[in-house]
Amino acid sequence: MNEETTADAATRRSFRLHNATVPARPLEPALYLVATPIGNLGDITLRALETLAGADVLACEDTRVTRVLLDRYGIQNRPFAYHEHNANEAGPRLLQALEAGRSVALVSDAGTPLVSDPGYRLAQQAIAAGYRVIPIPGASAPLAALVGSGLPNDAFLFAGFLPAKDKARRDRLGELAAAPATLIFFESPHRIGATLLAAADVLGATRPASVCRELTKTYEEFRRGTLADLAAHYQQVENVKGEIVLVIGPPEPVETDEADVEAMLADLSKSMPTAGAATEAARLTGLPRKVLYQRLLEIKNADGR
């Protein structure tokens, strides 16, 4: 290898910080899951930059989006598209690169790969084939929203996107109503008003929540209040814009006598099916739905119904 080729290779495997060019160390063969900024490009980590610059293969959702990040830091690595529409074709090519002993870095358009994107499929296949999978942690919209919301963070549940249709959305909220944890959802701006109305009805109007919009970007906003307050606000706002994370606080613990719970279940089952009665009882008491469902079945069997 001549001197010019060596210099070219060194330049390709480097990144830029301000006016300094930093060489990237060689990576061991593995699948690297690299978190990228969710808005502010300054939120990239040094380890992520070194991985993006040093990987033999760089896979991403949208090459145009990733190219903006690469150009910001002077990374010349050429991104390769891997997304839900080409996963059946692109996935095997990436696995072949791993088989050949090459390093593969995977990024999503923003945030941590595998969180609400198709990357989990590739990770599962790589693990099943015996290849190393190495996370490169960094920006995460659910965690940024959680810590900025001011809501309890000792236990939390990230539930992705809620269903688009109202009944399915309410059913899903009902399933999560009694979860003893802060709930975190992604939501689109044109559905946030309807989602807050449904959440107020199903989870309770006074339950605390936070609508976290455009995290880390210029117009970042945290709007905090009860579900009823937030629902009322977003019924008045037209053309809500930006990416949204909805954070909803956990239910208040309720001490309920066992006899009262059984009476409630029996009463609810008179006007709704078993599953619906268990869901409603879970919302009212804060007790686990599965436990209430099983108890209602026992009550019905004892009554010969």
C-alpha positions as CSV (number, residue, x, y, z in Angstrom):
1,M,0.0,0.0,0.0
2,N,1.6,3.3,-1.0
3,E,1.8,6.4,1.1
4,E,-1.1,8.2,-0.7
5,T,-3.5,5.3,-0.3
6,T,-2.6,5.1,3.4
7,A,-3.3,8.8,3.9
8,D,-6.6,8.6,2.0
9,A,-7.7,5.7,4.2
10,A,-6.7,7.6,7.4
11,T,-8.8,10.6,6.3
12,R,-11.8,8.4,5.6
13,R,-11.6,6.8,9.0
14,S,-11.6,10.1,10.9
15,F,-14.0,12.7,12.2
16,R,-13.7,16.4,12.8
17,L,-14.2,18.4,16.0
18,H,-14.1,22.1,15.4
19,N,-10.8,22.4,13.4
20,A,-9.2,19.2,14.6
21,T,-9.2,16.0,12.7
22,V,-9.4,12.9,15.0
23,P,-8.5,9.5,13.7
24,A,-10.9,6.6,14.4
25,R,-9.5,3.5,15.8
26,P,-10.2,0.2,14.0
27,L,-13.3,-1.6,15.2
28,E,-13.6,-5.3,16.0
29,P,-16.2,-7.2,13.8
30,A,-19.6,-6.7,15.3
31,L,-23.0,-5.0,14.8
32,Y,-22.8,-1.6,16.5
33,L,-26.2,0.0,17.4
34,V,-25.3,3.7,17.5
35,A,-27.6,6.4,19.1
36,T,-27.7,9.7,17.1
37,P,-29.1,13.1,18.1
38,I,-32.9,13.5,18.3
39,G,-32.6,17.2,17.2
40,N,-29.6,19.1,18.4
41,L,-26.6,17.7,16.5
42,G,-24.3,18.6,19.4
43,D,-25.8,15.7,21.4
44,I,-23.7,13.1,19.5
45,T,-21.1,11.3,21.7
46,L,-17.4,10.9,20.9
47,R,-17.7,7.2,20.9
48,A,-20.5,7.4,18.4
49,L,-18.5,9.6,16.1
50,E,-15.5,7.2,16.2
51,T,-17.8,4.3,15.5
52,L,-19.5,6.0,12.5
53,A,-16.1,7.0,11.1
54,G,-14.4,3.7,11.7
55,A,-17.1,1.1,10.7
56,D,-16.5,-0.9,7.6
57,V,-20.3,-0.6,6.8
58,L,-22.6,2.1,7.9
59,A,-26.3,1.3,7.7
60,C,-29.1,3.9,8.2
61,E,-32.8,4.5,7.7
62,D,-32.5,7.5,5.4
63,T,-29.1,8.3,3.8
64,R,-30.1,11.9,3.3
65,V,-30.8,12.4,7.1
66,T,-27.6,10.6,8.2
67,R,-25.5,12.5,5.6
68,V,-26.4,15.8,7.4
69,L,-24.9,14.4,10.6
70,L,-21.8,12.9,8.9
71,D,-21.1,16.2,7.0
72,R,-21.4,18.2,10.3
73,Y,-18.5,16.1,11.7
74,G,-16.5,15.6,8.6
75,I,-17.1,11.9,8.3
76,Q,-16.6,10.5,4.8
77,N,-18.0,7.0,5.5
78,R,-20.7,6.3,2.9
79,P,-24.1,5.3,4.4
80,F,-26.0,2.3,3.2
81,A,-29.9,2.3,3.4
82,Y,-31.5,-0.2,5.7
83,H,-35.2,0.4,6.5
84,E,-38.5,-1.5,6.8
85,H,-39.1,-1.4,3.0
86,N,-35.8,-3.0,2.0
87,A,-35.0,-5.0,5.1
88,N,-35.5,-8.3,3.3
89,E,-32.8,-7.4,0.8
90,A,-30.5,-5.2,2.8
91,G,-30.6,-7.3,5.9
92,P,-28.8,-10.4,4.4
93,R,-26.1,-8.1,2.9
94,L,-25.3,-6.7,6.3
95,L,-25.2,-10.2,7.8
96,Q,-22.9,-11.2,5.0
97,A,-20.6,-8.3,6.0
98,L,-20.5,-9.6,9.6
99,E,-19.8,-13.1,8.3
100,A,-16.9,-11.7,6.4
101,G,-15.4,-10.3,9.6
102,R,-16.4,-6.7,9.0
103,S,-17.8,-4.1,11.4
104,V,-21.3,-2.8,10.8
105,A,-22.7,0.3,12.4
106,L,-26.5,0.8,12.4
107,V,-28.2,4.2,13.1
108,S,-31.8,5.4,12.9
109,D,-32.8,8.8,11.7
110,A,-32.8,10.0,15.3
111,G,-32.3,8.6,18.7
112,T,-31.5,5.0,19.7
113,P,-31.8,2.2,17.1
114,L,-34.4,-0.5,17.8
115,V,-36.7,1.9,19.6
116,S,-39.8,2.1,17.3
117,D,-37.8,1.3,14.2
118,P,-37.1,-1.9,12.2
119,G,-33.5,-2.4,13.5
120,Y,-34.6,-5.0,16.0
121,R,-35.0,-7.5,13.2
122,L,-31.4,-7.2,12.2
123,A,-30.2,-7.3,15.8
124,Q,-32.2,-10.5,16.4
125,Q,-30.7,-12.1,13.3
126,A,-27.2,-11.1,14.2
127,I,-27.6,-12.5,17.7
128,A,-29.1,-15.7,16.4
129,A,-26.1,-16.1,14.1
130,G,-23.7,-15.7,16.9
131,Y,-22.3,-12.2,16.1
132,R,-21.6,-9.6,18.7
133,V,-24.1,-6.8,19.1
134,I,-22.7,-3.7,20.8
135,P,-24.9,-0.7,21.8
136,I,-23.4,2.7,21.6
137,P,-25.7,4.7,23.9
138,G,-26.7,8.3,23.5
139,A,-29.7,10.4,22.8
140,S,-33.2,8.9,23.6
141,A,-36.4,10.8,23.2
142,P,-38.4,8.7,25.8
143,L,-35.7,9.3,28.4
144,A,-35.3,13.0,27.6
145,A,-39.1,13.4,27.9
146,L,-39.2,11.4,31.2
147,V,-36.5,13.4,33.0
148,G,-37.9,16.7,31.7
149,S,-41.5,16.0,32.5
150,G,-41.0,16.1,36.3
151,L,-43.0,12.9,36.7
152,P,-41.9,9.9,38.8
153,N,-39.1,8.0,37.1
154,D,-38.4,5.2,39.5
155,A,-40.5,2.9,37.3
156,F,-41.6,3.7,33.7
157,L,-43.1,1.9,30.7
158,F,-42.4,2.9,27.1
159,A,-45.3,1.9,25.0
160,G,-44.5,3.3,21.6
161,F,-47.3,4.7,19.5
162,L,-51.0,4.3,20.5
163,P,-53.4,2.9,17.9
164,A,-54.8,5.5,15.5
165,K,-58.5,4.5,15.8
166,D,-60.3,5.7,18.9
167,K,-61.7,2.4,20.2
168,A,-58.4,0.6,19.8
169,R,-56.6,3.5,21.5
170,R,-58.9,3.5,24.4
171,D,-58.6,-0.3,24.8
172,R,-54.8,0.0,24.9
173,L,-55.0,2.7,27.5
174,G,-57.3,0.5,29.5
175,E,-54.8,-2.3,29.4
176,L,-52.1,0.1,30.8
177,A,-54.3,1.9,33.2
178,A,-53.3,0.1,36.3
179,A,-49.6,-0.2,35.5
180,P,-47.7,1.1,38.5
181,A,-45.3,3.1,36.4
182,T,-45.1,6.4,34.4
183,L,-46.3,5.8,30.9
184,I,-44.4,7.1,27.8
185,F,-45.8,7.3,24.3
186,F,-44.8,8.7,21.0
187,E,-47.6,10.7,19.3
188,S,-48.2,12.6,16.1
189,P,-49.1,16.3,16.3
190,H,-52.4,15.8,14.5
191,R,-53.6,13.1,17.0
192,I,-52.4,14.6,20.3
193,G,-55.7,16.3,21.1
194,A,-57.8,13.1,20.6
195,T,-55.2,11.0,22.5
196,L,-55.4,13.4,25.5
197,L,-59.2,13.3,25.5
198,A,-59.1,9.5,25.4
199,A,-56.5,9.3,28.1
200,A,-58.4,11.7,30.4
201,D,-61.5,9.5,30.0
202,V,-59.8,6.2,30.5
203,L,-57.0,7.0,33.0
204,G,-58.7,9.8,34.9
205,A,-59.0,13.5,34.3
206,T,-56.8,14.4,37.2
207,R,-53.8,12.2,36.3
208,P,-50.7,14.3,35.8
209,A,-49.0,14.3,32.4
210,S,-46.6,16.2,30.2
211,V,-46.6,16.9,26.5
212,C,-43.0,17.1,25.4
213,R,-42.6,18.6,21.9
214,E,-39.6,19.2,19.7
215,L,-37.1,17.8,22.3
216,T,-33.6,19.4,22.1
217,K,-34.6,21.6,19.1
218,T,-35.0,25.3,18.9
219,Y,-38.7,25.3,19.9
220,E,-38.5,22.7,22.6
221,E,-41.6,22.8,24.8
222,F,-42.7,21.0,28.0
223,R,-46.4,21.5,28.7
224,R,-47.3,20.0,32.1
225,G,-50.7,19.6,33.8
226,T,-53.5,17.2,34.4
227,L,-54.8,15.1,31.4
228,A,-58.0,17.2,31.5
229,D,-56.1,20.5,31.4
230,L,-53.8,19.3,28.6
231,A,-56.8,17.9,26.6
232,A,-58.6,21.2,26.9
233,H,-55.5,23.2,25.8
234,Y,-55.0,21.1,22.7
235,Q,-58.6,21.3,21.6
236,Q,-58.0,25.0,21.2
237,V,-54.7,24.8,19.4
238,E,-54.7,24.5,15.6
239,N,-51.9,23.0,13.5
240,V,-49.8,21.5,16.3
241,K,-46.3,20.9,14.9
242,G,-43.3,18.9,15.7
243,E,-42.4,15.5,17.2
244,I,-44.2,14.7,20.4
245,V,-43.6,12.4,23.4
246,L,-46.5,12.1,25.8
247,V,-45.6,11.2,29.4
248,I,-48.4,10.2,31.9
249,G,-47.8,9.8,35.6
250,P,-48.6,6.5,37.4
251,P,-52.0,5.9,39.1
252,E,-52.4,6.9,42.7
253,P,-52.3,3.8,44.9
254,V,-55.8,2.9,46.2
255,E,-56.4,0.7,49.3
256,T,-59.5,-1.4,48.5
257,D,-61.1,-4.0,50.7
258,E,-61.3,-7.5,49.0
259,A,-65.0,-7.7,49.6
260,D,-65.5,-4.3,48.0
261,V,-63.4,-5.4,45.0
262,E,-65.5,-8.5,44.5
263,A,-68.7,-6.5,44.8
264,M,-67.4,-4.0,42.2
265,L,-66.5,-6.9,39.8
266,A,-69.9,-8.5,40.2
267,D,-71.7,-5.2,39.6
268,L,-69.6,-4.3,36.6
269,S,-70.0,-7.8,35.1
270,K,-73.8,-7.2,34.9
271,S,-73.4,-4.6,32.2
272,M,-70.3,-5.6,30.4
273,P,-68.3,-8.7,29.4
274,T,-65.7,-10.2,31.7
275,A,-62.7,-8.6,30.1
276,G,-64.3,-5.2,30.0
277,A,-65.3,-5.5,33.7
278,A,-61.8,-6.4,34.7
279,T,-60.4,-3.5,32.7
280,E,-62.8,-1.0,34.3
281,A,-62.1,-2.4,37.8
282,A,-58.4,-2.0,37.2
283,R,-58.9,1.6,36.2
284,L,-60.9,2.3,39.3
285,T,-58.8,0.5,41.8
286,G,-55.3,0.5,40.4
287,L,-55.1,-3.2,40.8
288,P,-53.6,-5.5,38.1
289,R,-56.1,-6.3,35.4
290,K,-55.0,-9.9,35.1
291,V,-55.6,-10.5,38.8
292,L,-59.1,-8.9,38.6
293,Y,-59.9,-10.9,35.5
294,Q,-59.0,-14.2,37.2
295,R,-60.9,-13.2,40.3
296,L,-64.0,-12.4,38.3
297,L,-63.8,-15.8,36.6
298,E,-63.6,-17.5,40.0
299,I,-66.7,-15.5,41.1
300,K,-68.7,-16.6,38.0
301,N,-67.6,-20.2,38.4
302,A,-68.7,-20.2,42.0
303,D,-72.1,-18.8,41.0
304,G,-72.4,-21.4,38.3
305,R,-72.4,-18.8,35.5
